[in-house]
C-alpha cells in the first residue's frame, strides 16, 4: 500500500506537477482545501507525512492536529519555522524546514541591496531627480572587504558564494561552527563580537528562535564599523528595531538593507513600523520579496517533496527542526 501524504494548502498546477513527479511512485497525495470536513479528518488520520505552507489556522486548525495519529513527518514549504505551533503538534512527529530552497535568488537580492548601499544609488538618484549633479565623495568598493554571515545554512552558503565572486573574503558563524562551503573563517556564536568588528558587510540569514530574537541590538551595532552595511533577510525580530533606527540616524555612514520586517501583512498590525525608517537616506527596503522570482515556488515544492521522499525511504532528511529552539 502506498504512503499517504496530505498537503494542507493548494499549490499551483506547476507546483503540483513537481510534487507528483517526485512522489507519485511511492505515495498518494491529497489536498485539504479540496476536502469536506469528514474527508479532511479521514485524510489527516491516514497521513504518513504532511506538506505544509506556513501551518496557519487557515490551513489546519489546532483541533485538527489531534487526528495526526499516523503522521511521522511534517515538511514545511518555506525555511522559516517561527510560526509553527509546536505545542499543538504530537511529539513523535519529525518536522523539517525547506532549507536552501530559495537560496540562489535570495543571495542575488542580498548582493543587490549591498551594492545599492555601497554605491549610494538611491540618494544619488534622488539628488539627480531634484536637479543636483554632485559626484563628490566616494563609493565603497566591495572587493577586498570582509562579508560576515550569521547563519551558514543553505541561504548563508549561497550568499557566501556570491560575495566571494565579487572578491570579498567571507567569514561565517553558526551554532555548529561549520560551513557547507569553504570560507576564510568559520566559527560559532562565541565569535560574534569578532565578526561584528571585522565585517564591512554583515548578512543575517539565521532562523528566528528563542536564541536569535534581538540578536543584533545597540551593543552589537556599536561594535560594527561606522561605514558597515547590514543586510537582513532573516526575520525582522532578529534585530532590535529601536536600536537599528537610532544607530542609522546617528551614523549616516552606516547602511542597512531590510527585506524582512518586524510587522508584516498577515500579522495583527499589518505592515507597521515604530520608527520613521524611510525618512533615512541610509536605508534600503524591500517588501519581503528577496526570493520571489519566477519558478521559485515550483522549485521549492520539488525540494520539499524530495525531502519527504527521503524520509519515507528511511534516509536522512534535510532541515530537521529542533523543537527546543522554539519552545521553552
N, C-alpha and C positions, 0 to 999 in steps of 0.2 A: 504494500500500500504506500503511495507517495506521501511525502511530508505535506503538511498543511501550513500555509503561510497566509497571514492576514495583513493587508495594508490598511492603516487607519485613515488614510486620505485618498483622494482620487488623483493620480498622476495624469499628465497629458498622454496622448496616444503614443507619442515618440518615447516618452519615459516608460510607458507600459511595455512597449516593444523591447526596450533594453532590458527591463526586468525579466520578461518572459524568455528572452533569448538565453539568459543565464540559468534560469531556474526551472523551466518547463520540463526538463528531462528528469527532474527528481522530485518536483513538488507541484501542487495545485495552489493557485493564488486567488484569494477573494478580497474584495474591496468593500470596506464597511459602509461607505456612503451609498453603495448600491443595494444595501440590505435593509429590510424591515426589521423591527425590534426582535422578533423571535429568531430570525435568521442571524442577526448580529450576535445574539447570545450563543447560538449554536456554533457559529464560526469562531468566536473567541474561545469557547470551551475546547475546540478541536485543534487550535493553533499550536504548532510546534515553534513557530517564530513569528514575530511581529515586525513589520516595516512601518515606522512612524515618521511623520513630518516634524512636528515640534511638540507632540504629545499634549496639545491643548485640549480644553474641555469640549471644543467643537469636534475634535477627532474621536476621543474616547473619554468617557466620564470616569470619575474616581470610583463610582459604584461598579462600573463595568470591569474594573481590574480584578474583581473577585472571581471572574469567570476564567482567568488565565491559569487554570489548574494544570494544564498540559504544557504550557509555554515554557521554553527553556532559554529563549533569546529575544531581546528587543534591539533592533537595529535602527538608529536614527539616520535620517537622510542628510542632516547637517552635522557640523563638527561640534557645535555648542550643546552642552547638556545642562546649562544652568536653569532651564525652565522645567526640567523633568521633576515630577512629584515623587521622589524616591520613596517616601514613606508609604505611598499607596501601592507600590509595586512589590509583589512577593519576593522574599529574599533569595529564593533559589534561581531566579532569572538572571542570566548574564545580560548586561547592557553594553552596547558598543556605539560610539560616535563615528561619523563618516570622516575620519581624519584624512586631511590632504586632498579630499575630493575636489575642492575648489582652489587648490594651492597656486596653480600657474596664473590664472587671471588675477588672483589676489596679489601675487607678487608684482605683477605689472603695475597694478594700482598703487602699491607702495612706492615703487620706483617713480611713477608719475607724480605723486604727491611730493616726494623728496626733491625731485628736480624742480617742480613748481616753486617750492620754498627756497631751494638753494640758489635759484636764478632770479628770485623776486619777480616772477612772471606776472602775478595778479596786480601787485602795487604799481609796477611799471606800465602795465596795460591801462590801468585806471588813470595814471598820470597823462599818458598819451591821449586818452579819451577826453581829458579836460584841456588838452592843448599844450601840455607841458612836455617838452622833449629834453630830458635830463639824463644823460648817460653817466653821470658821476657815480663814483663808488664801485665796488667790486662784487661780482657774484662769487658764490662758493663753488670750488671745484671738488667733486666727489673723489676723483682718482687720488689714491694715496692716503685717504682718510680711513677711519675705522667705523664700521657699521656694527653696532651692538644689537643683538636679537635676544629678547627674553621669551623663551618658548621655542624649543627646537624640534617640534613635530613636523608634519608634512608642510604646513604653511611656512614655518621658520626655515625649513630646508630650501623651499622654492625661493624665498626672499634672499637667502644666503647666496644661491647660485647667481641670481641676477645682479646682486651687489658686487659679487666677485667679478662678474663680466664687465662692469664699468670701472674696475680697478681698485675697489675698496678691499681692505682687509676686513674679515668678518670674525667677530668674537660672539659666541653664543653661550647662554646659560639655560639650564632647566633643572628639574629635580634630580635627574639621574646623572648629570654631568657628562652625558654622551651626546653625539650628534650623528645623524644618518648621512651627513656629507662632511667632507674634510673642511676644517675651519682653522684659522690662525690661532684661535684659543677657544677651548670649551671648558665650562665649569658649571658649578651649581649655584643655588641662591646665596650661598655664603660669599660668592664673588660679586654680588650685586653692586656694592659700592664701587668696586674697581671698574666694573663695566660702565657704570654711570659716568664716572670721571673721565674715562678714556674715549667714550663714543662721540663721534661727530654726528652720527645719525643713530637714533635708538628706535627700534621697531618692537612693538608689543604684539605678540601672537599667542599669548597664554590663554588657557581656558579660564573662565570666571568661576572661582570656587571660594571656599572659606579662607584659603591661604592667599589668594590674589586680589581680594577686594581691597581697593585703595592701596595697591602695591606701590604705586607712584604717588607720593604726596609732597608736601612742602619740603621736607628734608631731602628727599631723593632728587627733586627738581633743582634744589640749590647745589647739589653735588655735581650736576651736569655742567658742561661748558656753556658759557654765556651765549655762544652762537650755535649751539647744537640744534638739531632738528629731531622732534619727537613725532613718531607716527603710530597711531593706534588703530589696528584692525582686529583687535581682540574684542573686548566689551567695554562700554563706557565706564562701568564701575571699577575697572582696574585702575583708573586714575581718579584722584580726588578732584572734583570739579572746581571747587573754590580755589584750591592751591594752584591748579593749572591756569585759571583765569588771572589770578593775581601775579603769577610768575610771567605770563605773556605780557601783561600790561606793564609790569615793572622792568622787563628785559626785552626791549624791542628787537634786539638781535637774535633772540631765541624764536624758533618757529615750531608750529605744531600742525600736523595733518590728522584730522579726525574723521574716520568713516563710521565708527560705532559710538552711539550717544547714550547719555545717562537715562534719557526717557525718549522712547520712540513710538511711532504709531503701533497700536496693538497693546501698549501699556495703558494703565488707567488714565494718565495725564496726557497721552499722546506725545508728540514731539514738543518738548519744553526744555528750556534752559534757565538755570537760576541766575546766570550772568550774561551780559551782552557780548558774547564772544565775537559776533560778526561785526562789531564796531572796531575790532582789532585788525591791523594790516598784516600781522604775522601769524594768522591762522588761515588754513585752507580746510574746507569741509566738503564731505560728500555724503549722500543720504543712504548709508549702509548698503552700497551697491558695488563694493570693491570686486566682488567675484561674479557680478551679474553680466555675463556675456552669453551670446547665443550658444546653445548646446550645453551650457554648464549643468543645468538640472538633469539633462539626459545622461551626461557622463557621471553625475553624482548618483543617479538611480542605479546605473550599471555597477558602480563601485560598491554601493550598499548591497546590491543583490549578490555580488561576488563574495562579500563578507558573510552574508547569510549562508551561502553555499558552503563556504569553508567551515562554518560552524556545524552545519548539518552533516558534513562529511567527516567530522571529528578532527579537523585541522585547527591550528592556532589562528585566532581571529585578530584583526587589527582594531585599534582604538578602544580596547576594553576599558570600561569606566569603573573607577574605584568609588563606590558609594560614599565611603568615609571622607572623601574630598569635599563632599557637598552637604552632608548632614552630620550633626554632632554625635 
